[in-house]
Amino acid sequence: MTTEWQQETHICKSCGNEFIGLYCNLCGEKVILAKDRKFKTFLGSVLIATTIVDNKFIKSLWLIIKNPGFLSKEYVEGKRVRYMRPLQIFFILNLIYFLFPVLQMFNSSLFTQRYILPHGRLAQEIVQRKITSEKIDIVAFEIMYNTKTTSLAKLLIVVFVLLASLPLSLIFLKKNRYFTDHVALSVELTCFNLAVNAVGLSIVFWLANKVLHWNAGGYDRYLNDLTLTIIFVSTNLYFLFRAAQTFYNQKGKRLVIKAIGGILGLFFALEIYRFILFFLTIWSL
């Protein structure tokens, strides 16, 4: 049955195109009907805009976890209607990562920067000059640093996205792939880390804490930068192995070799990210 609005001719409010139906065939602008202005419709729009109840989000996020690389493959091939775009998912997960107390997978404490990471000796010298020139106690400075770097790490995740796309573009070099295609997969990979390693693990450990009745330290005493790095490498190896099959169409021995090369490249990208994060944190204090 054809409704009245499907037969009417409309003038698009955005581009001025004349069309028949509910959506402009040039720019996609929707005709606003009386029912669209009702409070019930407005409330539904607000709910979808401010939460993750949108079915597309759940469906797309599950694909990222279940079949890494598939969403990016669909996106770069132009199949974008059925799923939410990787960048949209990234912004939603990054907002959750920024607003809620979840595992800081992309952060590194001052102790890690000074004594564990490859640039540790340089970090020690810079910190020593900083506390000497400003006459700050190292304990007080460490508290200031860790607070500041936590906030900055949440804002600088996009830097990791760009850094991670570089080794992917080199290791999985293919004639039919543009650099932006590797960036799309890097965005999906970051979404995977935010969903699984930041939000997902936080929920798992929180539930375990409730069931096992851990002491005041909770699961925090079992998690440090070293264990988080191990978790990062393990989960991202799974992602890259599956993505190499799905997104890059790799098979056999080449699949294994390139997946291992990819995780080494990502680990290197993570270290560069932490190096940048250290200097930006020091500079901002």
C-alpha positions as CSV (number, residue, x, y, z in Angstrom):
1,M,0.0,0.0,0.0
2,T,1.4,3.4,-1.1
3,T,1.2,6.1,1.6
4,E,0.5,9.7,0.8
5,W,4.1,10.9,1.4
6,Q,5.4,8.3,-1.1
7,Q,3.4,10.0,-3.9
8,E,4.1,13.6,-3.0
9,T,6.7,15.8,-4.6
10,H,9.1,17.5,-2.2
11,I,11.8,20.1,-2.5
12,C,14.9,19.2,-0.6
13,K,15.6,21.6,2.2
14,S,19.4,21.1,1.9
15,C,20.2,20.9,-1.9
16,G,16.9,22.2,-3.5
17,N,16.4,19.0,-5.5
18,E,12.9,18.0,-6.4
19,F,12.1,14.4,-5.6
20,I,9.3,12.0,-4.7
21,G,9.4,10.0,-1.5
22,L,10.8,10.4,2.0
23,Y,14.5,10.8,1.1
24,C,16.2,13.1,-1.4
25,N,17.8,11.0,-4.1
26,L,20.8,13.4,-4.4
27,C,21.9,14.2,-0.8
28,G,19.8,11.8,1.3
29,E,18.1,14.5,3.3
30,K,14.9,13.2,5.0
31,V,11.5,14.8,4.8
32,I,10.4,15.7,8.4
33,L,6.9,14.5,9.0
34,A,4.5,15.4,11.8
35,K,5.3,12.2,13.7
36,D,9.0,13.0,13.6
37,R,8.3,16.0,15.8
38,K,6.4,14.0,18.5
39,F,8.0,13.7,21.9
40,K,8.1,9.9,21.7
41,T,10.2,10.0,18.5
42,F,12.5,12.7,19.9
43,L,13.1,10.6,23.0
44,G,13.9,7.6,20.9
45,S,16.4,9.6,18.9
46,V,18.1,10.9,22.1
47,L,18.3,7.4,23.5
48,I,20.0,6.1,20.4
49,A,22.3,9.1,20.2
50,T,23.5,8.9,23.8
51,T,23.6,5.1,24.3
52,I,24.8,2.0,22.5
53,V,21.3,0.5,22.1
54,D,21.5,1.0,18.3
55,N,21.4,-2.5,16.8
56,K,24.0,-1.6,14.2
57,F,26.5,-0.9,16.9
58,I,26.0,-4.2,18.7
59,K,26.1,-6.1,15.4
60,S,29.2,-4.3,14.1
61,L,31.1,-4.6,17.4
62,W,30.3,-8.3,17.6
63,L,31.8,-8.7,14.1
64,I,35.0,-6.9,15.2
65,I,35.4,-9.5,18.0
66,K,34.2,-12.6,16.2
67,N,35.6,-12.0,12.7
68,P,38.4,-9.3,12.8
69,G,39.0,-7.6,9.5
70,F,35.5,-8.3,8.1
71,L,34.1,-4.9,8.9
72,S,37.0,-3.1,7.4
73,K,36.8,-5.3,4.3
74,E,33.1,-4.5,3.9
75,Y,33.9,-0.8,4.4
76,V,36.7,-0.4,1.9
77,E,34.7,-2.4,-0.7
78,G,31.8,0.1,-0.4
79,K,29.4,-2.2,1.6
80,R,28.5,0.4,4.3
81,V,24.7,0.3,4.8
82,R,24.3,-2.8,6.9
83,Y,27.1,-2.0,9.5
84,M,28.3,1.0,11.5
85,R,31.5,2.5,10.1
86,P,34.7,1.6,12.1
87,L,35.4,5.3,12.8
88,Q,31.9,5.7,14.4
89,I,32.4,2.7,16.6
90,F,35.8,4.1,17.5
91,F,34.3,7.4,18.7
92,I,31.7,5.6,20.9
93,L,34.2,3.3,22.5
94,N,36.7,6.1,23.0
95,L,34.0,8.1,24.8
96,I,33.4,5.1,27.1
97,Y,37.2,4.8,27.6
98,F,37.4,8.5,28.4
99,L,34.4,8.7,30.8
100,F,34.5,5.5,32.7
101,P,37.1,3.8,35.0
102,V,38.3,1.0,32.7
103,L,41.7,-0.6,32.2
104,Q,44.2,1.9,30.8
105,M,45.6,-0.3,28.1
106,F,47.2,2.6,26.2
107,N,48.7,4.3,29.3
108,S,52.1,3.8,31.0
109,S,53.0,4.8,34.5
110,L,56.2,6.9,35.3
111,F,57.8,3.8,36.7
112,T,57.3,1.9,33.5
113,Q,58.5,4.8,31.4
114,R,61.7,5.1,33.5
115,Y,62.6,1.4,34.2
116,I,60.9,-0.9,31.7
117,L,60.5,0.7,28.3
118,P,63.5,0.9,25.9
119,H,63.8,4.7,26.4
120,G,64.0,4.2,30.2
121,R,67.5,5.7,30.6
122,L,66.6,8.8,28.7
123,A,63.3,9.1,30.7
124,Q,65.3,8.9,34.0
125,E,67.6,11.7,32.9
126,I,64.7,14.0,31.8
127,V,62.7,13.3,35.0
128,Q,65.8,14.0,37.1
129,R,66.4,17.3,35.4
130,K,62.7,18.2,35.8
131,I,62.5,17.5,39.6
132,T,65.8,19.2,40.2
133,S,65.0,22.4,38.3
134,E,61.6,22.7,39.8
135,K,62.6,21.3,43.3
136,I,59.8,18.7,43.4
137,D,60.0,15.5,45.4
138,I,60.0,12.4,43.1
139,V,57.0,10.8,44.9
140,A,54.9,13.9,44.5
141,F,56.1,14.3,40.9
142,E,55.1,10.6,40.1
143,I,51.6,11.2,41.4
144,M,51.3,14.3,39.2
145,Y,52.7,12.5,36.2
146,N,50.5,9.5,36.5
147,T,47.4,11.6,36.9
148,K,48.2,13.7,33.9
149,T,49.3,10.9,31.6
150,T,46.1,9.0,32.2
151,S,44.1,11.9,30.9
152,L,46.4,12.5,27.9
153,A,46.5,8.8,27.0
154,K,42.7,8.9,26.6
155,L,43.0,11.8,24.2
156,L,45.9,10.5,22.1
157,I,44.6,7.1,21.1
158,V,44.1,8.5,17.6
159,V,48.0,8.8,17.5
160,F,48.2,5.0,18.0
161,V,45.7,4.5,15.2
162,L,48.0,6.3,12.8
163,L,51.2,4.6,14.1
164,A,49.6,1.2,13.9
165,S,48.6,1.7,10.2
166,L,52.3,2.2,9.2
167,P,53.6,-1.4,9.9
168,L,50.3,-2.8,8.6
169,S,50.8,-1.0,5.3
170,L,54.5,-2.3,5.1
171,I,54.0,-5.9,6.2
172,F,50.8,-6.5,4.2
173,L,51.8,-4.6,1.1
174,K,49.3,-5.3,-1.7
175,K,48.7,-3.6,-5.0
176,N,45.0,-3.5,-4.4
177,R,45.2,-1.8,-1.0
178,Y,45.5,1.9,-0.4
179,F,47.1,3.4,2.7
180,T,43.6,4.5,3.9
181,D,42.5,0.9,3.7
182,H,45.3,0.0,6.3
183,V,44.1,3.0,8.4
184,A,40.5,1.6,8.3
185,L,41.8,-1.8,9.6
186,S,43.9,0.1,12.2
187,V,40.8,1.8,13.4
188,E,39.0,-1.5,13.7
189,L,42.0,-3.0,15.6
190,T,41.9,-0.1,18.1
191,C,38.1,-0.6,18.5
192,F,38.9,-4.3,19.3
193,N,41.4,-3.2,22.0
194,L,39.1,-0.7,23.5
195,A,36.2,-3.2,23.6
196,V,38.1,-6.3,24.6
197,N,41.2,-5.2,26.5
198,A,39.8,-2.0,28.1
199,V,36.1,-2.3,28.7
200,G,35.7,-6.1,28.4
201,L,38.5,-7.0,30.8
202,S,37.4,-4.4,33.2
203,I,33.9,-6.0,33.4
204,V,35.4,-9.5,33.8
205,F,37.7,-8.5,36.6
206,W,35.0,-6.5,38.3
207,L,32.7,-9.5,38.3
208,A,35.6,-11.7,39.5
209,N,36.3,-9.3,42.3
210,K,32.7,-9.5,43.4
211,V,32.6,-13.2,43.3
212,L,36.0,-13.9,44.8
213,H,35.8,-11.1,47.4
214,W,39.4,-9.9,46.7
215,N,40.8,-7.5,49.3
216,A,41.1,-3.8,49.1
217,G,43.6,-4.0,46.3
218,G,41.2,-5.9,44.1
219,Y,42.5,-7.0,40.7
220,D,44.7,-4.0,40.4
221,R,47.5,-5.8,42.3
222,Y,47.6,-8.5,39.5
223,L,47.6,-5.9,36.7
224,N,50.7,-3.8,35.8
225,D,52.1,-2.5,32.6
226,L,53.9,-5.8,32.0
227,T,50.8,-8.0,32.3
228,L,48.8,-5.5,30.3
229,T,51.5,-5.7,27.5
230,I,51.3,-9.5,27.5
231,I,47.5,-9.3,27.2
232,F,47.9,-6.7,24.4
233,V,50.3,-8.9,22.4
234,S,48.2,-12.1,22.9
235,T,44.8,-10.6,21.9
236,N,46.3,-8.6,19.0
237,L,48.0,-11.7,17.6
238,Y,44.5,-13.2,17.4
239,F,43.1,-10.1,15.7
240,L,46.0,-9.9,13.2
241,F,45.9,-13.7,12.4
242,R,42.1,-13.5,11.6
243,A,42.4,-10.1,9.8
244,A,45.3,-11.4,7.6
245,Q,42.9,-14.1,6.4
246,T,39.8,-11.9,6.0
247,F,41.1,-8.5,5.1
248,Y,44.4,-9.3,3.3
249,N,43.4,-12.8,2.0
250,Q,46.7,-14.4,3.3
251,K,47.0,-18.2,3.5
252,G,49.4,-20.9,4.5
253,K,52.9,-20.1,5.8
254,R,52.7,-16.5,4.6
255,L,49.7,-16.0,6.9
256,V,51.6,-17.1,10.0
257,I,54.8,-15.2,9.1
258,K,52.9,-11.9,8.3
259,A,50.7,-12.2,11.4
260,I,53.8,-12.5,13.6
261,G,55.4,-9.7,11.7
262,G,52.3,-7.6,12.2
263,I,52.3,-8.1,16.0
264,L,55.9,-7.1,16.1
265,G,55.1,-4.0,14.1
266,L,52.1,-3.2,16.4
267,F,54.3,-3.6,19.5
268,F,56.8,-1.2,18.0
269,A,54.0,1.2,17.2
270,L,52.8,0.9,20.9
271,E,56.3,1.7,22.1
272,I,56.5,4.8,19.9
273,Y,53.1,5.9,21.2
274,R,54.3,5.5,24.8
275,F,57.5,7.5,23.9
276,I,55.4,10.3,22.5
277,L,53.0,10.1,25.5
278,F,55.9,10.5,27.9
279,F,57.3,13.7,26.3
280,L,53.8,15.2,26.0
281,T,53.1,14.5,29.6
282,I,56.4,15.9,30.8
283,W,55.9,19.0,28.6
284,S,52.4,19.6,30.0
285,L,53.4,19.4,33.7
